Amino acid sequence: MPALERIPVTLIDGRQTTFGEWADKVRLVVNVASRCGFTQQYEQLEELQRRYAERGFTVVGFPSNQFLQEFGGDGKIAEYCSATWGVTFPMASKAKVNGRGRHPLFAELTRTADAKGKAGKVKWNFEKFLVLPDGTVHRFRSTTRPDAPEITGPLEKALTEPAG
């Protein structure tokens, strides 16, 4: 899925990059929000980041206020994520995940169906898209915890062996 790798991403600190910056990694793309019932999933996301980063994995968080549960500015979002959850994974600038003006990455990722065969718009905060290095995408809805076997199984299978 080379087109996916060319999609521009603005990080929460303003740095411009592309999704391809992490092309050699197994990526878990998540639309996050700071004031949601699923916000505690930040804890599992950070745990996955710390457990698997050295083996070629990264979470990429995309804050979104589409469901009216995110802070206004990137600075406040970054401060909250760092101070409250100790987030070390890359965070994008706040973006739309649905409708007009949605981030191009979500325009592509939402073409993928979930386990029930449903593709289309993001239904709520903390939907997850596991993007494997070969371009395969697995989609998980908000209720699937980041550390659920449905996610960690294919994630572990796709990871490189630890160095050393």
Sequence and secondary structure as in RCSB ss.txt:
>XXXX:A:sequence
MPALERIPVTLIDGRQTTFGEWADKVRLVVNVASRCGFTQQYEQLEELQRRYAERGFTVVGFPSNQFLQEFGGDG
KIAEYCSATWGVTFPMASKAKVNGRGRHPLFAELTRTADAKGKAGKVKWNFEKFLVLPDGTVHRFRSTTRPDAPE
ITGPLEKALTEPAG
>XXXX:A:secstr
 HHHHT EEEBTTS EEEGGGGTTSEEEEEEE TTSTTTTHHHHHHHHHHHHGGGTEEEEEEE  TTS S SSHH
HHHHHHHHHH   S BB     SSTT  HHHHHHTTS  TTS  SS  STT EEEE TTS EEEE TTS TTSHH
HHHHHHHHS     
